[in-house]
């Protein structure tokens, strides 16, 4: 499966967690500040989602991460679409309108090379 390229603010999460787990992480923590402990406890929400080893890897990469976990809704929409979800379900998961999701997906789609340039 071909995943969409992550934007710059999401790339560090994808490099540590991989695209699918990064998507789950952004959906769970996006939009909020998040402290990443160097020695995370098992009861931590981050550990429960990504595991202790990846939580430590995120903490080690903290200097490359933004202070607030990004929402990255256009990238999340493209990821969910790549997983085969319909627009309506993507809109529900991202708490966005179907019109916004269609716009994000349209802008994320590669240009159609079959159409010749007019200029």
C-alpha positions as CSV (number, residue, x, y, z in Angstrom):
1,X,0.0,0.0,0.0
2,X,1.3,3.5,-0.9
3,X,1.0,5.9,2.0
4,X,0.8,9.6,1.4
5,X,4.0,11.6,2.1
6,X,3.8,13.2,5.6
7,X,4.1,17.0,6.0
8,X,7.2,18.3,7.8
9,X,5.5,18.6,11.2
10,X,4.3,15.0,11.0
11,X,7.5,13.4,9.5
12,X,9.3,12.9,12.9
13,X,6.3,11.0,14.2
14,X,6.2,8.8,11.1
15,X,9.9,8.1,11.3
16,X,9.6,6.9,14.8
17,X,6.2,5.2,14.8
18,X,5.6,4.3,11.1
19,X,2.7,5.8,9.1
20,X,-0.2,3.7,10.6
21,X,0.8,4.1,14.2
22,X,1.6,7.8,13.6
23,X,-2.0,8.2,12.3
24,X,-3.4,6.6,15.5
25,X,-1.1,8.8,17.6
26,X,-2.2,12.0,15.9
27,X,-5.9,11.0,16.2
28,X,-5.5,10.4,19.9
29,X,-3.2,13.3,20.9
30,X,-3.4,15.8,18.1
31,X,-4.0,19.5,19.0
32,X,-2.7,19.2,22.6
33,X,0.7,19.7,24.3
34,X,2.1,16.4,25.3
35,X,4.9,15.6,27.7
36,X,7.0,12.7,26.6
37,X,8.9,11.1,29.5
38,X,12.3,9.6,29.0
39,X,11.2,6.7,31.3
40,X,7.5,6.3,30.6
41,X,5.3,4.4,33.0
42,X,3.1,1.5,31.8
43,X,-0.1,3.3,32.8
44,X,0.8,6.2,30.4
45,X,-1.7,6.8,27.6
46,X,1.2,7.1,25.2
47,X,2.7,3.7,26.3
48,X,-0.7,2.1,26.0
49,X,-1.1,3.3,22.5
50,X,2.5,2.9,21.1
51,X,4.3,0.7,23.6
52,X,7.1,1.5,26.0
53,X,9.9,1.2,23.4
54,X,8.3,3.5,20.9
55,X,7.4,5.9,23.7
56,X,11.0,6.1,24.7
57,X,12.0,6.6,21.0
58,X,9.5,9.5,20.8
59,X,11.0,11.1,24.0
60,X,14.4,10.8,22.4
61,X,13.2,12.6,19.3
62,X,11.4,15.3,21.3
63,X,13.8,18.0,20.1
64,X,12.5,17.4,16.6
65,X,8.9,17.3,17.6
66,X,6.6,20.4,17.8
67,X,5.6,21.5,21.3
68,X,2.0,20.7,20.4
69,X,1.0,17.5,18.7
70,X,-0.2,18.5,15.2
71,X,-3.7,17.8,14.0
72,X,-2.5,17.4,10.4
73,X,-6.1,16.7,9.2
74,X,-5.3,16.8,5.5
75,X,-2.6,14.1,5.9
76,X,-4.8,12.1,8.2
77,X,-7.6,12.3,5.7
78,X,-5.3,11.0,2.9
79,X,-4.1,8.2,5.2
80,X,-7.6,7.1,6.1
81,X,-8.6,7.2,2.4
82,X,-5.6,5.1,1.6
83,X,-7.0,2.6,4.1
84,X,-10.2,2.5,2.1
85,X,-12.5,4.5,4.3
86,X,-15.3,6.5,2.7
87,X,-15.4,10.3,2.9
88,X,-18.3,10.3,5.3
89,X,-16.4,8.1,7.8
90,X,-13.2,10.1,7.4
91,X,-15.2,13.3,8.2
92,X,-16.7,11.7,11.3
93,X,-13.3,10.5,12.6
94,X,-11.6,13.9,11.9
95,X,-14.6,15.9,13.2
96,X,-14.7,17.8,9.9
97,X,-17.3,18.3,7.2
98,X,-17.4,16.0,4.1
99,X,-16.8,19.1,2.0
100,X,-13.5,19.8,3.9
101,X,-12.4,16.2,3.5
102,X,-13.1,16.2,-0.2
103,X,-11.0,19.4,-0.6
104,X,-8.1,17.9,1.4
105,X,-8.2,14.7,-0.7
106,X,-8.4,16.7,-4.0
107,X,-5.4,18.8,-3.0
108,X,-3.4,15.7,-1.9
109,X,-4.1,13.8,-5.1
110,X,-1.2,13.7,-7.6
111,X,-1.9,15.7,-10.8
112,X,-3.4,13.8,-13.6
113,X,-0.6,13.4,-16.1
114,X,-2.9,12.2,-18.9
115,X,-4.2,15.7,-19.4
116,X,-1.9,17.7,-21.7
117,X,-0.8,21.2,-20.6
118,X,-2.6,24.1,-22.2
119,X,0.6,26.2,-22.1
